[in-house]
Each structure stands twice: as structure tokens, then as C-alpha cells.
Amino acid sequence: MKVQILGSGCPKCKALEANAREAVTELGVQAEVEKVTDIEAIMAMGVMMTPALAIDGEVKSVGRVLTKDQISGFLKGEK
């Protein structure tokens, strides 16, 4: 599984990344957490507002900082 945090490195992007890493650790899933800061790569995924979260290449959230529990739900396939 690949979890991508899309953003420039602003405080909200860093908070989303921290929550994603915490969710992955808490669930014990095998996942690579990747930070994507290249604006062209972010736009190529159809994202126009950051921070954004993508799991296995599918954008799940745009423009908001998800909680650890919200991210866990995506990782478990609940949402």
C-alpha cells in the first residue's frame, strides 16, 4: 500500500503527514508513506488545493487535514 501526502510542506501538510504516519503505525499495515511536493505531480493527480491524501494513487481527501481516525478508515477501506 502506498500513502501519499500531497503538499508544499506547509504546517497543514506536515500535520496531515504526521496523522497518516500515526494511522499506519497504529493499524500495523504495510504501507509506504510518501511526501509529494512537486506541484506538477500534484496537479497531474487532479489536485488543485493542498494538503491532499492519496492511497494507492487514488485521491481520498483534498484541502483539509484529516484526523488519524479518518485516515485509518480510508486505510481499512471503510470510506
N, C-alpha and C positions, 0 to 999 in steps of 0.2 A: 504494500500500500504506500502511496506517495501523498503526503500532505504538503500543499504549497501555500505559503503566506505571500500574498502579492501586495507590494507597497514599497514606498521610497525609503522607509526607515524612520518614519515619524513616531512619536510616542504611542499613537493608537496602533500602528503596525507592530511595534515591539510588544505591546500588551496582548495583541492577538496571537503573536508567535509564542509568547510565554504561556498563554492559556492552552494553545494547541499542544505544546510540548508536555504540559502537565496532564492533559487529557490522554495523550498517547501513553505516557508513563503509568498513569493510574489504571488504564484499561489493560495494560500489558500487551498491546498489539504490536506486531512487527510493522513499523512504519518509518519511512524516511521523511523528516521534516525539512523542507527546503524553503529558503527565503528567496523570492524573485523580486529583484529591484529594477531590472531593465524595463523601462517604460514601453518600449516596442513589444517586448514579450508579453507584458501585462495587457496591452491593448489588443494583441493578437488573440488573447483568450476572451476578448469581448468585454473586458473590464474597463470602465471609464472613471470609477471612483474607488479609492482605497481607504482602508485596508479591505482586502478580499481574501477569502479562503477557498481553495480548490482541493478536492480529494480525487486522486486518480485522474486528473485532468478535467474534472467536472466542477465548475464554479458553483459553490454552495451558498456563499454569502458575499455581498458587496456593500461597502460603505459603513460597516458597523463592526464593533468589537464584540465578538461572541464570547459568552462565558465558557468556562471549562465544561460545564454540563451540556450546553448547547452543542459544542464540538463533539463531545462524547456521543451524543445522539446521532450525529452525522456518521461518526466512525462505526457505530453499531448498525447503521443503516435504518435508523428509526424514522428519519425525516425525509 
